[in-house]
Amino acid sequence: MLNKMGASIAKFFGDEHADQTSDFSKIFTKMCQFDTISDLFPYFAFNSRDNIFRNLDNKGFVLEVSGLIGASHEMQKEISNIFTMLLPEKSSLQVILYADSNIEKTLQEYCAKRQGIFADLAKRRAEHLRNFKGNMAPLRNFRIFVSVIVPDEFETKRLINLREQIQRTFEMLNMGAFAWDADDLLQTMDSILHNVKNSDITYNPYDPLSQQFMKHDSKVTVTPNTLFSDKKQIRTYT
């Protein structure tokens, strides 16, 4: 509409090239073409009935597991069996280690499991850790995410069975595992991208999942080696 109005005004003043794309239109179009962090993520929707994430051309699930310090040859064999025995062809498995600066939830769970005098000791220890300052790096909660994706034509029932088998493998190794839902993904991304403590963001099934990562008042800058969230550096290693 603006183009037609501009063309009409230009013709009135004798511009013979008014039907061609105007400078205003070119500038306006360029201003409207900007990249968002949402464009980097393939997540489209979440099926709450099956706990399955739907992406643009595949689907999958995410397990969060606890860390394992030291492993016997038998334990290593069980983990390798995930790749050699469980994962189907054309599937992909990704493991991410996230050093989460939000330790409050972990401290609350630690205190809740103590009673009597031990509860008082746990409360004092938690308060010390909350206020911990020193020459070392800040305290972190190291979280492990295991993501598995398969082609879109892969049967959902088989995918659910695969998730349960992998989850049982981790639990057998005393690596507590639970399957993410959409809220877990959004709240974790809120922590990573915006440094939000105890995020309460929830999934809106009527909007694409990837578009719910960003806040309108925030800015993420992507460089070849670094992410900057509102000028705060996010360090990543591969």
N, C-alpha and C positions, 0 to 999 in steps of 0.2 A: 504494500500500500504506500509506504514511504517512497519507494522507487517511482511509482506512477505519479505521485504528487510532485516529486522533484522533476520528473521528465516534463510534466505539463507546465510547470513554472519556467523551466529552461526553454521550452519551445516558444512560450509566450514572449520571451526576451530574445528570440532569434537563434537559439543554439541548435544547429542542424544535427548534432551528434547526441541529442538528448536521449535517443532510444538505446544507446550503448550504456554499459554499466558505468554509473557515476562514481566519482572519487569518494563521495560520501558512502555509497553502498560498499565499495571496496574496503574502506576504513572500518565501517560498522561490522562487516562480515569478519574482518580480521580480529576485531575486539571480542567478538562472540566466540571465536575459536580458541579455546584455552584447554589445557590438559588438566585432568584431576587425578588424584591418587586412586580413585575408584576404577579408572581405566586399566590399572595394572593388575586388578584382581578378577579372577574368572567366576567368582561365586555369584550365583543367580538366585537360588531359592533353597529352602530347607523343608524337608518332609518330616514333620514332628511325629508322625505315626511310626515311621521306620528309622528315625534318627539318621537320615541320609541327606547329604548335601548335593544339590543339583547345580552343576556348573554349565557353562555355555555348550560344551560338547562332551562332557563326561559327568560322572557322579562318584561319590566316595564318602568317607567318614574320617573322623579325627579321634584318636585316643590320646588322653594325657596320662602319662605313666610316671611313677616315681623313679628316682635315680638308683643306679646299681653301683656300689663301690666294691670292686673286685669280683671276679667270676671264675668259677672252675671250668675245666674243659667241657664237662657235661652241660653246664649252663650256656657256654658259648655255642655248643652244638644245638641246643634248643632254640636259641635265637637265630642261628643260621638256617634252621629248618623252616623258618618263616619265609625265607627267600627261595629255598630249594623245593619245599613241599607244599606250601600253602598258597603263595601268590600265583595267580593265573597269568597266562600270556597277555601281553599288552597292558599290564597293570603297572602302576608306579607307586613306590613307597618313599616318603620323604620324612626325615627326622630333623627336628629343630630343637635346639637347646636355648631357652630364653632365661636370662638373668633378670628376674622380675624384682624391681626395687620396692614393690609393695609387699611387705612381710607381715602386715597386720592380721590378715586372715590366718596365717600359719601360727602366729603368737596366740590368737584367740583359741584356736583348736588345741594348742599345747596347754593352755591354762585350764580349758574346760575338762580335760581328762585327769586332772589332779584334784584330790580332796584333802580336807584337814590341813595339817601343817604344810603338806606338800603343795597345796593350792596357794598358800601364802608365799612360799618360796618361788613358785612358778610365776606368780604375779610380780614379784620383785625382779626376777630375771627378765621377764618380758619388758618391764619398764626400763631396765638397763639397756636392753637391746634396741628399744625404740629410740632412746637418746644416745645411742652409741656414736662416738666420734673419735677418730684417731687417724693415724698416718696411713692405715690400710684403706682399701676401697670400701665403699658403703656396703652394708649387709645386703645380701640378695637371696631371693628364693629361686633356686634353679629348677625350672620346669621343663619337662620334655614332652614335645608334641610329635605324635606319629600319625602322618597323613597318608591315606591310601586312596588312590583313584583308579577307576576302571572305565573302559569305553561305555558310552551311553546305552549300547544295546545289551550290555551285561545284565543278566537277570537280577532283580532286586533281592529276591529270596536268597540267591547264592551269595550276594554281597553281604547280606546280614549274617549268614553262616560264617563267611570269611572273617567278619569283624569279631564274632563271638569266639572263633578259634584263636585268633591273634590275641584277643583279650585274655583268654584262659592261659595262653602261653606265658604272658607277662605275669599274671597272678600266680602261676605255678612257681615263678622265679622270685616271688615276693616283691614284685614291682607292681604295686597297686595301680590298676588301670580303670579308667571310666571313659565312656563315650561322650564327646561334646554334643551339645545342642547349639542352636543359632545364638542364644544369649551368651554362651561361653566364648564363641568366636568373636562376637561384637565387643564384649567386655575386655577380652584380652587385647584386641586391636585398639580399643580405647586407651588401654594402659600403655601400649607400645607407641602409638602415634601422638597421643595427647598427654601422656604422663598422668592420667587420671587414677587416683587412688580409690579403690572400692567402687568401681563403676557400676551403675545400676541401669545402664542402657538395655533395652529389650527389643526383640525382633518384631518388625512390622511385616507381616506376610504379604502386604499389598504393594510393597516396594522391592525392587531388586536388592538382594542382600549386600552386594558390593557398594551400593550407593549410600548405605547406612553407616559406613565406616567413618566418614568425614563430618566434621562440624563446620557450619557455615562461617564461623568467626575464627577459623584456624587456617594456617597456611603450611603446606608441606612442600619443600624444595627437594627435587631429586637430582643428584649429580652422579657421575659415573662411579664414584666410590663411597658416597655418603648420602644419608637422608637427614634433612633438617626439618624439624617440626617446630614452627614458630621460633626459628633461629637456634633451637636446641638440637645438638647433634645426636643422631641415633647411630650407634656403631653396630655394624654387622660383619660377620666373618663366615666364609664358606670354605 
